[in-house]
Amino acid sequence: TFPANTEKVHKHYSQWAIKHGLLTKNSKLLTPDLAYASAGVLQQSKLSHLNIYADYAVLTLAVDDVLDNKWREFESVSPIFDIIISALRQKKTKKLANKTNFSFPKLEKFCDAYSDINSRLVKLTKNSSYFIESIVKHFDYLAKEFNYRKQNKTLSVPEYLELRIVTGGTETFCELAYALLGIELSKKIRNHEKYILCSECAYQTLILVNDLTSYFKEKEQAHASDNYIVMQQRCNNIDASTAVKVCIDEHNRQVLRLFELERSLLTMADFSSEEKENLQNALQILKQHLR
C-alpha cells in the first residue's frame, strides 16, 4: 500500500523537471512510476522528503537519457562529470559550463538541478555528505566506463559487475533515503564486511532485474550493447524463456544471501543498540528498493 499523496509527488516532480528545463511535458520519463517508487522506499515520509527523492530520480533519468546518445563521444563526456560534481558541491559552475566546447545538452540546467536538490537536502537533514560522495563515485565510475569503451577493453565478469553496480546508481538512492530518514551509519558498520556484502547483494540484484528487462528488448531491436556482458554470457545460444529462468534463479539466490547476511549482522554483539537500530533501518531501505 502506498501513501495517498503519490499524486501530489507526481505533480511536483513533473513541474520541477519542466521548470528546470530537464524535460518537456510530453516526456516519456514523466510517468507516475517514480511517485510510487519513492513512496514504496520512504513509506510514510513527509511530502518534502518524497519530493526530493522523486526529483533526484527524474534528474538521474534525464542525465541517463542524454548519456545514452553519447557512448561514442569519449573525449567530450568525461569532463562534464567534473562540472556536475562541482555543482553538487555548491561551487560556481556557470562560467565553467559556458567555457566548455563539449556538446552536452542542458549541462547548465543539470548543474542547477543538482545544486537545487543538495541545497534543499541540507535544510532537511543533518548529514548529506555520504549522498554527495556516492554521486561523485557514480560519476567517477561512469568516466571509467567511458574510458574502457575508448580502449575497447573486454572486462572480466567481476570487473563488469563492479562497474555496473556503481554506474547503476542504486547506492546514491540508498544514501539519499538514509539522509532523508535520518539513518546514521557509523564507520564501523559501513566498513563491516557483511554490511558491504549486503549492499552488494541488493545492488547486484537490482542490476539483474534492470538488465533482464532491457536486454531482450534491445536484442529484439538488434542493438543490445556491450552494457550486457553478463547477460550475453548467460543468455546467448539459449532460448529466451531459459535465459529468463537463469536470471530469476540468480536473482533469488542473491536475495536469499541478503537475508542470510542480514540475520547474521543483526545477531552480532559488536554493535551498540543505537548502531543496531540504524543498521536495521538501513537494511530495510535496501529491501524496500528491491521491492
Backbone as numpy.savetxt, mean C-alpha at the origin, in Angstrom:
# Nx Ny Nz CAx CAy CAz Cx Cy Cz
-20.25 -6.00 8.65 -21.11 -4.81 8.65 -20.22 -3.57 8.65
-20.67 -2.55 7.93 -19.88 -1.33 7.81 -20.63 -0.15 8.41
-19.91 0.85 8.89 -20.58 2.03 9.44 -21.47 2.70 8.40
-22.48 3.39 8.88 -23.45 4.01 7.98 -22.85 5.17 7.20
-21.68 5.69 7.64 -21.17 6.89 6.98 -20.26 6.61 5.79
-20.32 5.40 5.22 -19.48 5.13 4.03 -19.86 6.05 2.87
-21.14 6.40 2.77 -21.57 7.32 1.70 -20.90 8.68 1.86
-20.79 9.13 3.11 -20.13 10.42 3.38 -18.65 10.33 3.01
-18.03 9.19 3.32 -16.60 9.01 3.00 -16.40 9.02 1.49
-17.26 8.31 0.77 -17.17 8.25 -0.69 -17.32 9.65 -1.29
-18.30 10.38 -0.80 -18.52 11.75 -1.29 -17.29 12.62 -1.00
-16.72 12.46 0.21 -15.56 13.28 0.60 -14.37 13.01 -0.30
-13.96 11.73 -0.47 -12.72 11.50 -1.22 -12.91 11.77 -2.70
-14.14 11.63 -3.20 -14.39 11.99 -4.60 -14.17 13.49 -4.79
-14.74 14.29 -3.89 -14.58 15.75 -3.97 -13.12 16.15 -3.75
-12.45 15.47 -2.81 -11.06 15.78 -2.48 -10.15 15.52 -3.69
-10.34 14.37 -4.35 -9.50 14.00 -5.50 -9.73 14.96 -6.67
-10.98 15.36 -6.86 -11.29 16.30 -7.96 -10.74 17.69 -7.63
-10.92 18.11 -6.38 -10.42 19.42 -5.94 -8.91 19.53 -6.12
-8.18 18.45 -5.82 -6.72 18.46 -5.95 -6.26 18.19 -7.38
-7.22 17.99 -8.29 -6.86 17.80 -9.69 -6.24 16.45 -9.99
-6.48 15.48 -9.09 -5.90 14.14 -9.29 -6.71 13.34 -10.30
-8.02 13.50 -10.25 -8.93 12.72 -11.09 -10.06 13.61 -11.58
-10.73 13.15 -12.63 -11.95 13.83 -13.08 -13.14 13.11 -12.47
-14.31 13.74 -12.53 -15.48 13.14 -11.87 -15.91 11.83 -12.52
-15.43 11.57 -13.74 -15.79 10.32 -14.43 -14.75 9.22 -14.25
-13.76 9.45 -13.39 -12.68 8.47 -13.24 -13.19 7.13 -12.74
-12.62 6.08 -13.32 -12.96 4.71 -12.91 -12.52 4.42 -11.47
-11.61 5.26 -10.94 -11.10 5.03 -9.58 -12.04 5.54 -8.49
-13.03 6.33 -8.88 -13.91 6.93 -7.86 -15.14 6.05 -7.58
-14.91 4.79 -7.34 -16.00 3.88 -6.96 -16.17 3.93 -5.44
-17.32 3.46 -4.93 -17.50 3.44 -3.46 -16.61 2.44 -2.74
-15.88 1.60 -3.49 -15.10 0.52 -2.87 -14.14 1.02 -1.79
-13.50 2.17 -2.03 -12.51 2.68 -1.07 -13.16 3.06 0.25
-14.40 3.53 0.18 -15.12 3.87 1.42 -15.37 2.62 2.24
-15.77 1.54 1.57 -16.01 0.27 2.27 -14.70 -0.31 2.81
-13.63 -0.17 2.02 -12.33 -0.69 2.47 -11.85 0.04 3.72
-11.94 1.37 3.71 -11.47 2.14 4.87 -12.32 1.84 6.09
-13.64 1.70 5.88 -14.53 1.37 7.01 -14.25 -0.04 7.52
-13.92 -0.95 6.61 -13.62 -2.33 7.02 -12.36 -2.43 7.84
-11.35 -1.60 7.51 -10.09 -1.63 8.24 -10.19 -0.88 9.55
-10.76 0.33 9.50 -10.76 1.20 10.68 -11.99 1.01 11.57
-12.95 0.21 11.10 -14.16 -0.07 11.88 -14.87 1.22 12.29
-15.23 1.34 13.57 -16.06 2.48 14.01 -15.22 3.73 14.30
-14.38 4.10 13.37 -13.51 5.26 13.59 -14.24 6.56 13.31
-13.59 7.67 13.72 -14.14 8.99 13.42 -14.15 9.20 11.91
-15.09 10.02 11.46 -15.21 10.32 10.04 -13.91 10.93 9.49
-13.27 11.79 10.29 -12.02 12.43 9.84 -10.93 11.39 9.58
-10.91 10.31 10.38 -9.93 9.23 10.19 -10.24 8.44 8.92
-11.51 8.09 8.74 -11.91 7.35 7.55 -11.60 8.16 6.29
-11.83 9.46 6.36 -11.59 10.33 5.20 -10.12 10.36 4.81
-9.23 10.48 5.80 -7.78 10.50 5.48 -7.35 9.18 4.86
-7.81 8.08 5.44 -7.44 6.75 4.92 -7.90 6.60 3.47
-9.15 6.99 3.20 -9.70 6.87 1.84 -9.00 7.84 0.88
-8.69 9.06 1.36 -7.95 10.02 0.52 -6.59 9.45 0.12
-5.91 8.84 1.10 -4.59 8.27 0.80 -4.73 7.12 -0.21
-5.80 6.34 -0.07 -6.02 5.22 -1.00 -6.23 5.73 -2.43
-7.05 6.76 -2.58 -7.33 7.26 -3.93 -6.10 7.97 -4.50
-5.30 8.62 -3.65 -4.04 9.24 -4.11 -3.07 8.16 -4.59
-2.96 7.07 -3.84 -2.08 5.96 -4.23 -2.49 5.39 -5.59
-3.80 5.22 -5.79 -4.30 4.70 -7.06 -4.02 5.68 -8.21
-4.16 6.97 -7.93 -3.93 7.98 -8.97 -2.46 8.00 -9.40
-1.54 7.90 -8.43 -0.10 7.84 -8.76 0.20 6.57 -9.54
-0.37 5.46 -9.09 -0.15 4.17 -9.74 -0.64 4.20 -11.19
-1.74 4.90 -11.41 -2.31 5.02 -12.75 -1.33 5.71 -13.70
-0.63 6.74 -13.20 0.38 7.42 -14.02 1.58 6.51 -14.24
2.03 5.85 -13.16 3.21 4.98 -13.27 2.98 3.82 -14.24
1.74 3.36 -14.34 1.43 2.26 -15.26 1.84 2.58 -16.69
1.84 3.87 -17.03 2.19 4.27 -18.39 3.64 4.74 -18.51
4.42 4.54 -17.45 5.78 5.08 -17.43 6.86 4.01 -17.31
6.47 2.73 -17.42 7.43 1.67 -17.09 8.70 1.67 -17.96
8.64 2.27 -19.13 9.84 2.27 -19.99 10.63 3.57 -19.88
10.13 4.52 -19.11 10.80 5.83 -19.01 11.67 5.88 -17.76
12.70 5.04 -17.75 13.51 4.86 -16.54 14.15 6.16 -16.04
14.72 6.92 -16.98 15.49 8.11 -16.56 14.57 9.19 -15.99
13.36 9.26 -16.50 12.50 10.40 -16.14 11.73 10.18 -14.85
11.59 8.93 -14.40 10.67 8.68 -13.29 11.33 8.68 -11.92
12.49 8.05 -11.78 13.11 7.93 -10.45 13.26 9.26 -9.71
13.71 10.36 -10.38 13.85 11.63 -9.65 12.51 12.16 -9.12
11.42 11.74 -9.74 10.09 12.19 -9.31 9.84 11.76 -7.86
10.29 10.55 -7.53 10.03 10.02 -6.18 10.68 10.91 -5.11
11.88 11.43 -5.42 12.55 12.32 -4.46 11.74 13.60 -4.23
11.12 14.09 -5.30 10.32 15.31 -5.19 9.09 15.06 -4.32
8.43 13.91 -4.53 7.23 13.59 -3.74 7.61 13.39 -2.27
8.74 12.73 -2.03 9.20 12.51 -0.64 9.47 13.85 0.04
10.04 14.81 -0.69 10.26 16.14 -0.12 8.94 16.79 0.27
7.92 16.60 -0.56 6.59 17.15 -0.25 6.03 16.51 1.01
6.23 15.20 1.12 5.76 14.49 2.31 6.39 15.03 3.58
7.64 15.42 3.46 8.36 15.91 4.64 8.19 17.42 4.82
7.17 17.95 4.14 6.78 19.35 4.30 7.86 20.33 3.84
8.65 19.93 2.84 9.64 20.86 2.29 9.02 21.56 1.08
9.58 22.71 0.72 9.04 23.45 -0.42 9.43 22.72 -1.70
8.42 22.37 -2.50 8.69 21.57 -3.69 8.27 22.26 -4.98
7.57 23.37 -4.86 7.00 23.99 -6.05 8.08 24.32 -7.08
9.14 25.02 -6.63 10.21 25.40 -7.56 10.90 24.16 -8.10
11.12 23.20 -7.22 11.79 21.95 -7.62 10.99 21.25 -8.72
9.68 21.15 -8.51 8.81 20.47 -9.49 8.79 21.24 -10.81
8.81 22.58 -10.73 8.76 23.38 -11.95 10.05 23.31 -12.76
11.17 23.08 -12.07 12.47 23.08 -12.74 12.76 21.77 -13.47
12.04 20.72 -13.13 12.36 19.43 -13.74 11.93 19.38 -15.19
12.65 18.58 -15.95 12.29 18.40 -17.37 11.52 17.10 -17.56
11.10 16.50 -16.46 10.49 15.19 -16.55 9.02 15.31 -16.93
8.60 14.40 -17.78 7.19 14.38 -18.17 6.43 13.49 -17.20
5.87 14.10 -16.19 5.12 13.35 -15.19 3.86 14.13 -14.88
2.74 13.74 -15.49 1.50 14.51 -15.32 1.13 14.72 -13.86
0.68 15.92 -13.56 0.12 16.25 -12.24 1.12 16.17 -11.09
2.42 16.26 -11.38 3.41 16.10 -10.32 3.17 17.08 -9.16
2.98 18.35 -9.51 2.78 19.36 -8.46 1.51 19.06 -7.66
0.49 18.57 -8.35 -0.78 18.24 -7.67 -0.59 17.06 -6.72
0.19 16.08 -7.16 0.48 14.94 -6.27 1.22 15.42 -5.02
2.20 16.29 -5.23 2.97 16.82 -4.09 2.06 17.53 -3.10
1.16 18.36 -3.63 0.23 19.09 -2.76 -0.68 18.13 -2.00
-1.12 17.07 -2.69 -2.03 16.10 -2.06 -1.34 15.34 -0.93
-0.09 14.89 -1.17 0.66 14.21 -0.11 0.88 15.14 1.08
1.22 16.37 0.78 1.45 17.35 1.84 0.17 17.61 2.64
-0.96 17.67 1.95 -2.26 17.89 2.61 -2.58 16.74 3.57
-2.38 15.51 3.11 -2.66 14.34 3.96 -1.78 14.37 5.21
-0.50 14.67 5.01 0.41 14.68 6.16 0.06 15.78 7.16
-0.27 16.97 6.67 -0.58 18.07 7.60 -1.86 17.78 8.38
-2.84 17.13 7.75 -4.07 16.74 8.47 -3.78 15.65 9.49
-2.91 14.72 9.09 -2.58 13.60 9.98 -1.86 14.09 11.24
-0.95 15.03 11.06 -0.18 15.57 12.19 -1.12 16.20 13.23
-2.21 16.80 12.76 -3.17 17.42 13.69 -3.98 16.38 14.45
-4.12 15.19 13.87 -4.98 14.16 14.47 -4.23 13.15 15.33
-2.94 12.98 15.08 -2.21 11.90 15.76 -0.92 12.41 16.39
-0.43 11.63 17.34 0.82 11.99 18.02 2.03 11.65 17.15
1.91 10.60 16.36 3.10 10.12 15.66 2.76 9.62 14.26
3.18 10.38 13.26 2.97 9.94 11.87 4.29 9.55 11.22
5.38 9.51 11.99 6.71 9.31 11.41 6.86 7.94 10.74
6.28 6.89 11.35 6.42 5.55 10.74 5.66 5.48 9.41
4.52 6.17 9.34 3.75 6.23 8.10 4.58 6.91 7.01
5.17 8.06 7.34 5.99 8.79 6.36 7.16 7.93 5.90
7.84 7.28 6.85 9.00 6.45 6.49 8.59 5.25 5.64
7.38 4.73 5.87 6.92 3.59 5.05 6.68 4.03 3.60
6.24 5.28 3.41 6.05 5.79 2.04 7.41 6.03 1.38
8.36 6.55 2.14 9.72 6.74 1.62 10.28 5.39 1.14
10.09 4.37 1.97 10.55 3.01 1.62 9.83 2.53 0.36
8.54 2.80 0.27 7.73 2.41 -0.89 8.32 3.02 -2.17
8.63 4.31 -2.14 9.18 4.97 -3.32 10.62 4.52 -3.60
11.38 4.25 -2.55 12.74 3.72 -2.74 12.70 2.41 -3.52
11.75 1.56 -3.16 11.64 0.26 -3.83 11.07 0.40 -5.24
10.21 1.39 -5.46 9.74 1.65 -6.82 10.92 2.07 -7.70
11.79 2.93 -7.15 12.99 3.35 -7.89 13.88 2.15 -8.19
13.98 1.25 -7.21 14.77 0.03 -7.38 14.18 -0.83 -8.51
12.84 -0.90 -8.53 12.17 -1.69 -9.58 12.44 -1.09 -10.96
12.35 0.24 -11.07 12.64 0.89 -12.35 14.07 0.60 -12.78
14.99 0.59 -11.83 16.39 0.32 -12.13 16.58 -1.12 -12.61
15.88 -2.06 -11.98 15.94 -3.46 -12.43 15.45 -3.58 -13.87
14.38 -2.86 -14.17 13.83 -2.92 -15.53 14.82 -2.32 -16.54
15.46 -1.24 -16.13 16.47 -0.60 -16.98 17.59 -1.58 -17.30
18.00 -2.37 -16.28 19.07 -3.35 -16.46 18.57 -4.64 -17.11
17.24 -4.73 -17.27 16.62 -5.96 -17.78 17.00 -7.16 -16.93
17.01 -6.94 -15.62 17.46 -7.96 -14.67 16.36 -8.99 -14.40
16.74 -10.26 -14.39 15.81 -11.32 -13.99 15.96 -11.55 -12.50
14.86 -11.45 -11.78 14.90 -11.58 -10.32 14.62 -13.01 -9.89
15.26 -13.41 -8.81 14.89 -14.68 -8.18 13.55 -14.49 -7.48
12.89 -15.59 -7.12 11.59 -15.48 -6.45 11.70 -14.70 -5.13
12.70 -14.96 -4.26 12.80 -14.16 -3.03 13.01 -12.66 -3.30
13.84 -12.34 -4.32 14.06 -10.93 -4.68 12.75 -10.30 -5.14
12.05 -11.04 -5.99 10.79 -10.54 -6.53 9.77 -10.30 -5.42
9.66 -11.26 -4.50 8.69 -11.12 -3.41 9.01 -9.94 -2.52
10.30 -9.77 -2.20 10.70 -8.63 -1.37 10.31 -7.32 -2.05
10.57 -7.25 -3.36 10.25 -6.05 -4.13 8.74 -5.81 -4.17
7.99 -6.85 -4.51 6.54 -6.70 -4.66 5.86 -6.37 -3.34
6.34 -6.96 -2.25 5.73 -6.71 -0.94 5.81 -5.21 -0.61
6.94 -4.59 -0.94 7.09 -3.16 -0.61 6.43 -2.27 -1.66
6.63 -2.59 -2.95 6.04 -1.74 -3.98 4.52 -1.86 -3.99
3.99 -2.95 -3.45 2.54 -3.09 -3.34 1.91 -2.06 -2.42
2.71 -1.49 -1.50 2.25 -0.38 -0.68 1.42 -0.73 0.53
1.24 -2.03 0.80 0.38 -2.43 1.93 0.89 -1.90 3.26
2.21 -1.90 3.42 2.79 -1.44 4.69 2.38 0.00 4.98
2.30 0.83 3.93 1.93 2.24 4.15 0.51 2.34 4.70
-0.39 1.49 4.21 -1.78 1.53 4.70 -1.86 1.04 6.15
-1.09 0.02 6.48 -1.08 -0.47 7.87 -0.53 0.60 8.81
0.55 1.25 8.40 1.14 2.29 9.25 0.20 3.48 9.40
-0.53 3.80 8.34 -1.51 4.89 8.43 -2.62 4.52 9.42
-3.08 3.27 9.34 -4.12 2.81 10.28 -3.61 2.84 11.72
-2.37 2.38 11.93 -1.78 2.43 13.28 -1.78 3.87 13.81
-1.33 4.81 12.95 -1.24 6.21 13.37 -2.61 6.77 13.72
-3.60 6.50 12.86 -4.95 7.04 13.08 -5.59 6.46 14.34
-5.32 5.20 14.62 -5.94 4.53 15.77 -5.10 4.63 17.04
-3.97 5.34 16.95 -3.13 5.53 18.14 -2.44 4.27 18.61
-2.17 3.35 17.67 -1.46 2.11 18.01 0.05 2.38 17.96
0.68 2.37 19.12 2.11 2.67 19.19 2.90 1.40 19.48
3.59 0.92 18.46 4.39 -0.30 18.61 5.82 0.07 19.01
6.29 -0.53 20.08 7.66 -0.27 20.53 8.66 -0.85 19.52
9.88 -0.34 19.55 10.93 -0.87 18.66 11.17 -2.34 18.95
10.99 -2.71 20.20 11.17 -4.11 20.60 10.21 -5.01 19.82
8.95 -4.56 19.67 7.98 -5.34 18.90 8.30 -5.27 17.41
8.53 -4.05 16.91 8.78 -3.87 15.48 9.98 -4.68 15.00
10.97 -4.85 15.86 12.18 -5.58 15.47 12.10 -7.08 15.78
10.98 -7.49 16.39 10.84 -8.90 16.77 10.62 -9.75 15.51
11.39 -10.82 15.41 11.35 -11.67 14.20 9.93 -12.13 13.88
9.16 -12.51 14.90 7.82 -13.05 14.62 6.84 -11.96 14.18
7.01 -10.74 14.69 6.16 -9.64 14.21 6.48 -9.33 12.75
7.77 -9.32 12.42 8.19 -9.07 11.03 7.60 -10.15 10.11
7.66 -11.41 10.55 7.10 -12.51 9.76 5.59 -12.38 9.61
4.90 -11.96 10.69 3.45 -11.73 10.63 3.12 -10.71 9.54
3.85 -9.60 9.55 3.62 -8.54 8.56 3.86 -9.07 7.16
4.97 -9.79 6.98 5.30 -10.32 5.66 4.24 -11.29 5.16
3.72 -12.12 6.07 2.64 -13.06 5.70 1.43 -12.29 5.17
1.04 -11.26 5.90 -0.13 -10.47 5.51 0.11 -9.78 4.17
1.27 -9.13 4.03 1.55 -8.39 2.80 1.64 -9.34 1.60
2.30 -10.49 1.81 2.47 -11.44 0.71 1.12 -12.00 0.28
0.23 -12.23 1.23 -1.10 -12.75 0.91 -1.87 -11.74 0.08
-1.77 -10.46 0.45 -2.46 -9.42 -0.30 -1.91 -9.30 -1.72
-0.59 -9.46 -1.88 0.02 -9.42 -3.21 -0.48 -10.60 -4.05
-0.58 -11.78 -3.42 -1.11 -12.95 -4.12 -2.52 -12.69 -4.65
-3.37 -12.12 -3.79 -4.75 -11.83 -4.20 -4.75 -10.85 -5.36
-3.93 -9.79 -5.24 -3.86 -8.78 -6.29 -3.37 -9.39 -7.61
-2.27 -10.15 -7.53 -1.69 -10.71 -8.75 -2.59 -11.77 -9.36
-3.25 -12.52 -8.51 -4.16 -13.56 -9.00 -5.28 -12.94 -9.83
-5.85 -11.85 -9.33 -6.96 -11.23 -10.05 -6.48 -10.48 -11.29
-5.27 -9.92 -11.24 -4.78 -9.12 -12.37 -4.15 -9.96 -13.47
-3.44 -11.02 -13.08 -2.63 -11.76 -14.04 -3.47 -12.34 -15.18
-4.55 -13.02 -14.82 -5.34 -13.68 -15.86 -6.03 -12.67 -16.77
-6.46 -11.56 -16.19 -7.08 -10.50 -16.99 -6.07 -9.96 -18.00
-4.84 -9.71 -17.53 -3.82 -9.15 -18.42 -3.34 -10.19 -19.44
-3.27 -11.44 -19.00 -2.83 -12.50 -19.92 -3.84 -12.65 -21.06
-5.11 -12.56 -20.69 -6.19 -12.65 -21.68 -6.06 -11.53 -22.71
-5.63 -10.36 -22.24 -5.47 -9.21 -23.13 -4.08 -9.20 -23.77
-3.31 -10.27 -23.53 -1.98 -10.46 -24.15 -0.96 -9.41 -23.75
-1.10 -8.85 -22.54 -0.03 -7.95 -22.10 0.32 -8.17 -20.63
0.30 -9.44 -20.20 0.78 -9.74 -18.83 2.26 -9.38 -18.78
2.62 -8.53 -17.86 3.99 -8.00 -17.82 4.86 -8.81 -16.88
6.13 -8.38 -16.79 7.05 -9.06 -15.88 6.76 -8.70 -14.42
5.65 -7.98 -14.17 5.18 -7.79 -12.79 4.83 -9.12 -12.15
4.58 -10.11 -12.99 3.97 -11.34 -12.47 4.89 -12.54 -12.58
6.15 -12.34 -12.21 7.14 -13.42 -12.34 6.69 -14.66 -11.57
6.28 -14.48 -10.32 5.89 -15.63 -9.50 4.66 -16.30 -10.09
3.70 -15.48 -10.49 2.47 -16.02 -11.07 2.79 -16.81 -12.34
3.69 -16.28 -13.17 4.04 -16.98 -14.40 4.72 -18.31 -14.11
5.59 -18.31 -13.11 6.28 -19.56 -12.77 5.28 -20.62 -12.30
4.27 -20.17 -11.56 3.32 -21.13 -11.01 2.24 -21.51 -12.01
1.92 -20.59 -12.92 0.70 -20.77 -13.70 0.92 -21.05 -15.18
2.11 -20.80 -15.70 2.31 -21.11 -17.12 2.23 -22.62 -17.34
1.73 -22.97 -18.47 1.61 -24.37 -18.89 0.60 -25.17 -18.08
-0.20 -24.51 -17.25 -1.32 -25.21 -16.61 -2.58 -24.40 -16.85
-3.71 -25.07 -16.86 -4.95 -24.35 -17.16 -5.30 -23.40 -16.03
-6.16 -22.44 -16.35 -6.48 -21.35 -15.42 -7.08 -21.85 -14.11
-7.96 -22.84 -14.17 -8.62 -23.29 -12.93 -7.61 -23.94 -11.98
-6.63 -24.68 -12.55 -5.58 -25.27 -11.71 -4.70 -24.17 -11.12
-4.41 -23.16 -11.94 -3.58 -22.04 -11.47 -4.26 -21.32 -10.32
-5.55 -21.12 -10.44 -6.30 -20.46 -9.37 -6.21 -21.29 -8.09
-6.35 -22.61 -8.23 -6.28 -23.50 -7.06 -4.90 -23.40 -6.40
-3.84 -23.39 -7.22 -2.47 -23.28 -6.69 -2.33 -22.00 -5.85
-2.86 -20.91 -6.39 -2.71 -19.62 -5.69 -3.58 -19.55 -4.44
-4.77 -20.13 -4.50 -5.63 -20.14 -3.32 -5.01 -20.99 -2.22
-4.42 -22.12 -2.60 -3.73 -22.97 -1.61 -2.60 -22.20 -0.93
-1.83 -21.45 -1.74 -0.73 -20.66 -1.19 -1.27 -19.56 -0.28
-2.36 -18.94 -0.70 -3.02 -17.90 0.11 -3.42 -18.48 1.47
-4.07 -19.62 1.46 -4.54 -20.24 2.72 -3.37 -20.65 3.62
-2.30 -21.10 2.99 -1.11 -21.49 3.76 -0.53 -20.27 4.48
-0.49 -19.15 3.78 0.05 -17.92 4.39 -0.84 -17.42 5.53
-2.17 -17.49 5.33 -3.10 -17.03 6.37 -2.98 -17.91 7.62
-2.88 -19.22 7.40 -2.71 -20.14 8.53 -1.42 -19.82 9.30
-0.36 -19.53 8.55 0.92 -19.18 9.17 0.79 -17.88 9.98
0.03 -16.94 9.44 -0.19 -15.67 10.15 -0.86 -15.92 11.50
-1.90 -16.77 11.51 -2.60 -17.06 12.77 -1.69 -17.78 13.77
-0.86 -18.69 13.25 0.06 -19.42 14.14 1.09 -18.46 14.77
1.61 -17.55 13.95 2.58 -16.57 14.46 1.93 -15.63 15.46
0.69 -15.23 15.17 -0.04 -14.35 16.09 -0.21 -15.02 17.45
-0.64 -16.27 17.43 -0.86 -17.01 18.68 0.44 -17.12 19.48
1.52 -17.41 18.77 2.82 -17.54 19.42 3.28 -16.20 20.02
3.09 -15.12 19.27 3.50 -13.79 19.75 2.74 -13.38 21.00
1.43 -13.60 20.99 0.59 -13.11 22.09 0.74 -13.93 23.37
1.36 -15.10 23.26 1.57 -15.91 24.48 2.99 -15.75 25.03
3.78 -14.88 24.39 5.16 -14.69 24.86 5.18 -13.80 26.10
6.14 -14.05 26.95 6.24 -13.30 28.21 7.14 -12.06 28.08
7.70 -11.85 26.87 8.68 -10.77 26.68 8.08 -9.37 26.79
6.76 -9.25 26.56 6.16 -7.92 26.42 5.35 -7.52 27.64
5.32 -6.21 27.90 4.47 -5.69 28.98 3.01 -5.77 28.54
2.09 -5.57 29.47 0.66 -5.65 29.13 0.28 -4.57 28.11
0.89 -3.38 28.24 0.61 -2.30 27.28 1.14 -2.66 25.89
2.36 -3.19 25.85 2.94 -3.62 24.56 2.08 -4.69 23.91
1.61 -5.63 24.74 0.79 -6.73 24.23 -0.53 -6.23 23.66
-1.12 -5.23 24.35 -2.38 -4.67 23.85 -2.18 -3.98 22.50
-1.11 -3.20 22.39 -0.80 -2.54 21.11 -0.51 -3.56 20.02
0.21 -4.61 20.37 0.53 -5.68 19.42 -0.75 -6.34 18.93
-1.65 -6.65 19.86 -2.92 -7.30 19.51 -3.72 -6.41 18.54
-3.75 -5.11 18.83 -4.47 -4.17 17.96 -3.83 -4.08 16.58
-2.49 -4.11 16.54 -1.78 -4.04 15.26 -2.05 -5.29 14.42
-2.03 -6.45 15.05 -2.30 -7.70 14.33 -3.74 -7.73 13.81
-4.64 -7.12 14.58 -6.03 -7.02 14.14 -6.13 -6.19 12.86
-5.34 -5.12 12.79 -5.31 -4.28 11.58 -4.80 -5.07 10.38
-3.75 -5.87 10.58 -3.24 -6.71 9.49 -4.34 -7.62 8.96
-5.08 -8.24 9.88 -6.14 -9.19 9.48 -7.31 -8.46 8.81
-7.60 -7.25 9.29 -8.70 -6.50 8.68 -8.34 -6.07 7.25
-7.06 -5.79 6.99 -6.65 -5.51 5.62 -6.87 -6.74 4.74
-6.56 -7.91 5.28 -6.77 -9.14 4.50 -8.25 -9.35 4.20
-9.09 -9.11 5.23 -10.54 -9.27 4.99 -11.01 -8.34 3.89
